[in-house]
Amino acid sequence: MNNKKTIDGPVYDARELGTPRMLVLGLQHMFAMFGATVLVPALTGLDVATTLLFAGLGTLLFHLITKKKVPAFLGSSFAFIPGYAAIAPHGEADLLVYACCGVACVGIMYAILSALFKTYGIKKVMRFFPPIVTGPIIIAIGLNLSVAIVVVIGANMYGKGMIKIIPILLGVVVSYIFAVIVDPVSRANVAAAVAGAKWFGLPIYWNRTVFGLFASGKVDGALLTSALLTIVPLSLATMVEHIGDICAISSTCERNYLVDPGLHRTLLGDGLATSLAALFGAPANTTYGENTGVLALSKVYDPRVIRLAAVFAIIFSFCPKFAALVSAMPGATIGGVSLILYGMISAVGVRNVVENKVDFTNTRNVIIAALILVLAIGINYAGSIQIGIVSLSGLAVASIVGILLNAILPGKDYEFGVDAQGDTAVNFKV
């Protein structure tokens, strides 16, 4: 077997491992992303089966756009959960479709940034998204939002190998089983949900799609505008997260994917996958750090293994019994894991500020950070800002104000590319 040698050991070519091992590696990648990916629909009210289908299809689309070179899996993004919650606080299906419209437009932002990177280069574009803007926004995302907690923390801090890579999945599974054993109500709910579901079914529901909304002829223009203004600004943080993820994958695989196939291609692939998913009622997609961890663990960097994982996700999406099992997840499990996730998202924002050495003796930085945090949290607690028929959430107002102030106020002190550690400090992964 002709394997590439590195200081950490051999790097394997999946073709030389044979079909059975490739299938096992594909399953490993699917389970690495699985816990976090299915948790997003569980928290928001979106459909689990649709989520899995478009995680798989989105990954395959991403690989097509990036010339099949980048070993990245695209799963559900946690960054948009506050956006879904602002539009559909109780997971109402008729409201979630408006949130999906907003997420679909996020893909346009990715396409615009992709074109700017292609035309002007990274440094000139990233000066509009410095850590003093993205960091506080990420902190606010987390702030606005038991058994599971213990398992997640223990697996992430003390686990070895795959145990350390999938703490969210372990937290969900262990706490789920615990709840079913000790709580008769949870046990009855799970049994009823699974028993009533079919083994096979289509994972797309017309009334939950953006196409279904517009075909109905009953579009609430004010709600649609509010959804756009609430959700689209969140892409400012996720686009920086994407850059960090591609840097991490490049470092793991010892190949510069920012140059070949190019950051403009990876951004475009991520954005189009997100728009495709949202149009059909699935959550936004994002490149997954969990799968980068699996790459580092297995030392198999062949993108075909990731594409196998995508195919497995698509297959699982056609099993309603499986979707019912996830949808019947006990409230304690959802609450415990959500607490960890929201807290860690805020911690990511703090990390973004700290690792970029943001100077808070500089008055402009204090003003920008303070206004972002106060507006995001304060407006959310008060309700929203009403401008005519349009309702703006705290995050939307905070993002707009932060970007404008950073562009207007003198004394900018951030340059992308100077500190690699700081540039990749945005990462919404546990």
Buried (B, 14 or more C-beta within 10 A) or exposed (E): EEBEEEEEEEBBBBEEBEEEBBBBBBBBBBBBBBBBBBBBBBBBBBBBBBBBBBBBBBBBBBBEBBEBBBBBBBBBBBBBBBBBBBBBEEBEBBBBBBBBBBBBBBBBBBBBBBBBBBEEEBEEBBBBBBBBBBBBBBBBBBBBBBBBBEBBBBBBEEBEEBEBBBBBBBBBBBBBEBBBEEBEEBBEBBEEBBEEBEEEBEBBBEEBBBEBBEEEEEEBEEBBBBBBBBBBBBBBBBBBBBBBBBBBBBBBBEBEBBEEBBBBBBBBBBBBBBBBBBBBBBBBBBBBBBBBBBBBBBBBBBBBBBBBBBBBBBEBBBBBBBBBBBBBBBEBBBBBBBBBBBBBBBEBBBBBBEBBEBEEEBEBBBEBBEBBBBBBBEBBEEEBBEEEEBBBBBBBBBBBBBBEBBEEBEEBEBEBEEBEEBBBBBBBBB
